[in-house]
Structures are given as structure tokens and as C-alpha cells.
């Protein structure tokens, strides 16, 4: 009888870099914000579909060549675009630095200054200021049309910019909220600045900026000073994934160091006993900043959802929290 071979089921899995979740292709080359990463992908996009970028940057003519990190006598430009009418240079700055003086040293007919700093006078001689927000609006448009490569890379670059808060996000993920209703998780949050939860494929957790625990009635009754609802906010410094205890220890040692592990060995010992640690169940671990008391009295879940059941709304904005808090006040 012939063997019955079944085709393995393939599914998307999480990509990690240095213990952190990678949410974009650009981020796979490094999680920190780098001008070179931005300009490399931007230059590639311009070469794929130059016309809309030429219009945004104020260049004229038919595009003929795109060069990254072109060397000149007075330095090296980020992107050089050569058209039928001359050369245009793009200088990008991710901080508040004004690249005008530097860019004027380059031999070019047009200069586009891609920066957060857009003065009242947008055009200065042959230089033109273009904001990252203007680029984001173009990328959003390209993400809905054009070739498959242009659509994909435009969306990816836009997401990379949003993750690093370089542009407005109409659907930004500000706060990740979860229930805490047992003592080990409470102690982890308040003392170790850590929160763990089951892995959820497709979650936007990697985009969240802050974590807000909702303390349940049971934990509030057993721990004086802890009140029902959302009262604390903690900044999310990074997000890692681990399944086994060895993976968890490796993640914490890399992110927090051996001294941190020794200082919190008692609560970590409780965590190891309370949770199962095998390769079948992956977990997210949120490495947090210092918890801040933000709401007194706390925000009750009834102001965020219908009924008093388990907290079903996990991604919130500050406006939603303050509106719910204001209703109770």
C-alpha cells in the first residue's frame, strides 16, 4: 500500500532581531532608526516609479539614473537623481538638523531637503524643503496603486516611518491593555517592570507605545492599595518572544542583564512554577519602563466596553482612556 504523504501546512511566523519583534522589511536590517536605511529603500522606490517622487521633490525632466550615497568633492549625498535636465540631490535628516548648508556644497541643479524642519520659506535658492509627512502621504497613495513591488515597498517604508513616529498614524496603536488578576503577574508588573501574555498571531502589539493593566476585583481585594480598573501606565521599551524557560532567561539576560535576573530571582522563581514552559506555547514579553500612576480614580472597563466581562478591547488611545475616566468623574 502506498504511503500517504500530506503536504505540510505553511504559515507566517514571527521574525525576531536581537530578541525584538520585527514588524517591517526595513526593520529586519536593524530596529534602530537609521537615515541610511530610509534613503536606501526610498532610492529603490524612486528607481521603480520615479514620476510621483520627481513631482514631490521639485525636480524637472525625465528621470534617467538614481544613485545612493554618491561621492562628491565636498562630501557624499544621500540620493542623487539624474534627469534629462540635470541632477537633483535628496538630503534626509531624521532629527531636527537643518541640512541646507551641507547640501548647498553639492553640484546639483535641484536640492530636496527631506526633514522634520520645514520653515515658512519652503524654497531657498535651489533647495526645497519636503517634510516626512508629505512623503508619507505619497507612500500611502502608492500603496494603493502601481505595480506589486511599488505597493508592497511603499507600505513597508510607511510602516517603518510610523513605528519610529516620523509621521502621523491615523490608526496609531498608543496603548496595549490587558487584564491582571493574579498575584505573580501583578508583582512582575509593579516590581520587575515586565508583562507576559500568550502569543497572538497578527497582533499589532509591536506598534504599541504603552502598556496599561486593568486590575480585576480579585487582585484588588487581596492587595491593599490596588484598585479595580486602569490606574497605571508604563512605556513599552521592547517586545520579545519566548516559549521555554531557557529562552526566557536568555531574553532577559540580553535585555536586562544578569544583575536584573539576580535582583528579581524570587518573583522569577514563582513565575517558573506558575506557568508551563514548553515549545508548544509561545509568549510575548513586554519589557516596560517604570509604571506611572496616571488615573486616580482608575478607569473602569465599563467605560471602555459594554458590560463587566473580561476586558475585550486591547488596543486603546489616550483619548479613549481619558473619555472613560472623565465620564466617571
N, C-alpha and C positions, 0 to 999 in steps of 0.2 A: 504494500500500500504506500502511495506517495506521501511524503511528509507535507504537512500543512504549514507553510511559512506565511506568516502575516506580516504585512508591511508596517514597520514601526511608525507610531504616531509622533510627528514632529510638531513642536510648539515653540513659541518665542520664550526665551528665558532672560533673566536679568543679567545685564552686563555691569561688572564692577571694575573700578580702578582705584587702587590704594584703599580698598575697603569701603568706598563710597559708591552709591548707585549712579550710573551714567545714564542720563536721560536724552542725550543728543549725540549725533555722529561727531560733531565738532568737539564735544566734551570728552570723547574717547581718547583724544590726544592729550588730555590734561584737564583737570577740573577747575584750575585757576583761570582767571580772565587774562588773556594774552592778546595784544594787538596783532601779533604775527598770525595767530590762528584765525582771527576775524578777517584780516586782509587777504590771507591765502584763499579762504573759501569765497570771499567777495570777488577776488580777482578771477577765480574759476567761473563764478556765476556770470561775471561781465563777459568773459570769453564765450560762454554758452549762448547768452542772449544779450548782446551789447546795447541794442537800441534804447530800451527803457532807462538804463543806467546813464547812458550818454546824455539823455534829456534831463535827468535829475541833477547831474553833476555840472551841467552847463557847457559841455564840450560840443564841438561842431564838426561835422563831416562824417564820412563813412568809416567805421572802425576797421582797423587793419591788423593790429597787434596789441597784445596785453602782456606786460612783464611784471613779475613780482620782485620786490627788493632790488630794483635797478640801481646800479652804482653810477654816481656822478662825481665830478671833481670835488664838489662841496658836500659829499655825503651820499646817503642811499635813500631813495624814495620808497614808499610802501607799495604803490601800484602805479605803473606807467601805462597809459592808453594812447596808442598812436592811431590817428585818423588820417583821412585824405587831406586835411587842412593843417595838421600839426600834431604836437604832443600835449597830452594832458596828464597831470600828476595828481594822485589822491594821497593825502596825508591824513592818517587816522590817529586820534587820541582818545583813550578810554577814560581819562581823567579830565580835570579842568584846565589842563595845559593848553595854551594858545599856540598852534603850530605855524602861525603866519610868518614870523621872522625866519624860521628854519626853512619853510617851503619856498620862500622867495629866492633862495640861493640856487634852486634847481632850474635848469634850462627847459622851460616849458611855456607853451602859449596860454594854457589854462591851468589853474590850480584849484582843486576841490579840497576843502578842509572839513573832514568828517569828524565832528566833535560835539560835545555837550554844550560848548560855549558858542552861542550864536548871538553876536552883538546886534544892535539896532541897524547898523550898516552891514547888510549881508554881503555885499560885494566891495572888496578893497583892491583896486587895481585889477590885476589879472587873477586874483584869488577870490573864491566864492565859498562862504560857509554853508555847510549842509549838516543838519542835525541827524543824530542817530534815529530820532523819531521819524523823520522824513524817509530814511532808508527803511525803517520797519514797515511803514505804510506801503512802500513799493514792494517789499518782500511778501507782505500779506496778499497783495494783488497778484503777484507772480505765483504764489502758492495755490491760486485758484485756476490758473490757466497756463498755457505754454506746454512745452514738452514735459515728459515724465521726470526727467532729470532735473530740469529747472524747478518744477513744482516741489519735488522732494527736498532739494538742497535749499530752496528759499524758505521752506517751512522749518528745516533744521537750523539754519542760521538764525531765523527769527526766534525760535525756541531757545537757542543758546543765549541770545541777547536778553530774552525775558528772564531766564534763570539767573543771569547776572545783573538784572534790574537796570538794563541800559535803555529800556523802552517801556512804555505803559502797556500793561496787560489788561485787556478789558475783562478777562475772566481769571484774574490772578488768584492764586491759592495763598491766602495770607496765614490762615490758622488751621492746624490739624487738631481735631478734638476727639478724645476717646474717654470712655468710662474707666475710672479707677475705683474698684470696690473690694479690694483685698489688701492686707497689710504689707506684703512683700513689695508689690508694685508701688504702693504709696511711699514706702521707705526709699525705694530706688529713685523715685522722682524727687523727693524732698532732700535727701541726703547725698545721693550719688549722681544726681542730675542725668538720669537715664530712664528711658521708657522702652519697653519691648512689646511687640504685638505680632500676630500671625501675618505671614507674607500674603499680600493681596495683589495678584497679577492685574496690571492695568491701572493701579492706583497712581494718583498724582502726588503722592507723598513726597517724592523727591523735589517737588516745586514749592512745598510749603515753607514758610519763613518761621513760624512759631508753633509751639505745641501748647494746648490748653486742656488739662484734665478736668473731667466732670466727676466730682466726688459723690458717690452714692450714699444712700441713707445708712447702710450697714457700716461702712467705714467711718462715717461721721458720728454715729452712735458710739463706736468703740474707741474713737480717738479724740479726746478733748482738743478744741482749737481748730478741728477740721469741720467745715460746714458743708452742707449739701449744695451742689452746684459748681459752677466755674468761678474760681476766685484767683487762681494763679495762671500766669503766662510765662513761658520760657522760650528763649530763642533756640531754634534748631541749628546746631553748629555743623552737623553732618549726619548722614543716614548710612548705616551698614547692614549687612545681612549675614546671619549665621544660623546653622542648624544644630551642630554638635557643640558640646561644651568646650572642646578644644578649639573650634572655630571662634566661639565667643571670646575665649581668653586671648586668642591671637588678635582679634579685632580690638579688644580693649587695651591690650598691651601696645598695639600700634598707635591707637588714637589717644590714649590717656597715660600710658606708661606704667612701668612696674610699681612705682610708688603709689599710684592710684589704686592698683589692684590690692596692694597690701593694706592700704588705709580702709578699704571697703570690704575686706575679706569676710567679715561676719555676715553682712547682708548678701554678699555673693554666694556664700555657703547656703543660706536659706533659699536663694533663687535656684541653685542647682538641685536642691531637694524637692522644691515645689513644682518645677517644670520638668517635662520629659525632654530629653536631649538625644535625638536620633536624626539620621539623614532624611527621614520622611517628611519632617515638618520644619520648613524654613521660617525664620522670623526676621522682621525688621527691628533694628535697634536705633533709637533716636538718641544721639549724643547732644545734650542740652546745655545751655548756659544757665546761669543762676535763676531759679524760679522767682518771679516778681509778683507780689500781691497787687493785682490790678483792679479787682472788683470786690467792694465791700458795701452792702451785702452781695453775696455771689449771684451770678446769672443762673437762673433755674432753667432746666431743659424745656419746661412748658412754654417758655417764651421763644424757643427755637424750633419747636415741632409740636405736632398735635399729640396730646396725651403724655403720660408719665412713664411710658415704656422705655426700653433700652435706647440710649442715645443713637439715633439713626443718621443724623446729619453730621458727617465727619469733617467736612471742609467748610470753613466759615470765613467771613470777612470781619474786620473790626467794627464796621458799621452794624452788621447783624448782631454782634455781641452787645454793643452799646445801646442799640434799639431795644433789645430784650431786657437789658439792665434798666433802662430808662422807664420801661413800662411798669416794672415792679416798684421802682422808686416813686 
